[in-house]
Amino acid sequence: MIWNDNLTAERPSFVTHLECGLTGERYEADVVQGLSRAGRPLLVRYDLDSVRAALTKDVLAGRPRDLWRWRELLPVRDKANIVSLGECETPLIPLTTAGERLAARAPLVKDEGRLPTGSFKARGLVMAISMAKALGVRTIAMPTNGNAGAAAAAYASRAGIESVILCPDDTPEINVREIAAQGGRVYRVNGLIDDCGAIVARGCAENGWYDLSTLKEPYRIEGKKTMGLELAEQLGWELPDAIFYPTGGGTGLIGMWKAFDELEAIGLIGSRRPRMYAVQASGCAPIVRAFEAGERHAERWEDAHTVAAGIRVPKAVGDFLILDAVRESGGKALAIGDPAIVAATERAAIEDGLLLCPEGGATLAAYEQALADGEVGRDEQVVLFNCATGLKYPMRDRSKTLDRHGTIDLPSL
């Protein structure tokens, strides 16, 4: 085994077709596809009997531990189309001190900030761009709140594909500059992400761009589902009791739920599932509102605002898939206020040395709320998703100054 075996070895993909997530209507794979005729996401389907024969626990154990070790269960057929920047398996970090403070089993943080471009958006975009390359796409376009655009620009440049990225004008500055630095043509728009998406849709129709908006093509889900594949193996093929996931467009939550079904079908796990908690900010919580109202679709959230820009998505095209997974799992959709998000982010850094992004802080705050409400047991195994490195976000200045020429009270330092 060498470090790049998963990228260079000849391995099959067992994709059979695409399927509308709402109606089940079947679509051809290996051609450019967007939404279904019903205007809903397309899901990739596989010959799972063939995957079961090819992808055993022993086979996986002999491969390098990166995203591409799952190639039989991913859509890229030809290794020449793999576009990689080193998509590592991300670690599980226990919040030991937080667990002691809460008198609970230490929650585990799956730290997605270790991935290329510093966020879990790399998982979805590496798959979408690899498939764009396979399909002969010349230019991609997408709206972004920051991290997805950075990943798209990086992988598109790697693949020799042009990228047009539109972001709200209050997107974190580091993200805007990161997109441009990695070759994206980035534009600030005086609106929210769905306003950016409307412009992208017009540009795709008029200019022939390939629309990489969340869930408007089939393959970002396939990249994001590797979070669930990894998690199952890391926990010895036993899924946790609960997963808290920061939910904007919800691609990762949908992807993990799909991954668990596929893992069961190929015999790697049983039927037990974690409760899925979709975590949103109280200033932008369309999924929470729909969940509490018993609706399967979520209306657009007006005047969306939160410090956690990554989950500021007023309307998600895959809303019904998110809500279906949450309900089927026995979980909930939870809204967290910005003060609690900021406080949880700071606590994780001070208590356990882990620098969460605001969206990751939201999952910790939601877990603490669920624990206090009796929604989660203190002895249950819980996994929180930190979707990006905290290094991309503003931090409060806690420093003090010393005058090297004056008298310094060293014992007081």
PyMOL commands that set and color helices and strands:
alter all, ss='L'
color gray80, all
select helices_A, chain A and resi 5-8+48-54+57-61+67-73+79-81+96-102+112-114+116-118+121-134+147-159+173-181+193-207+220-224+226-234+251-265+286-293+309-311+319-329+338-352+358-372+390-392+410-412
alter helices_A, ss='H'
color red, helices_A
select strands_A, chain A and resi 15-20+26-27+42-46+92-94+108-111+139-143+162-168+185-189+210-211+242-246+275-281+332-336+382-386
alter strands_A, ss='S'
color yellow, strands_A
deselect
rebuild
show_as cartoon
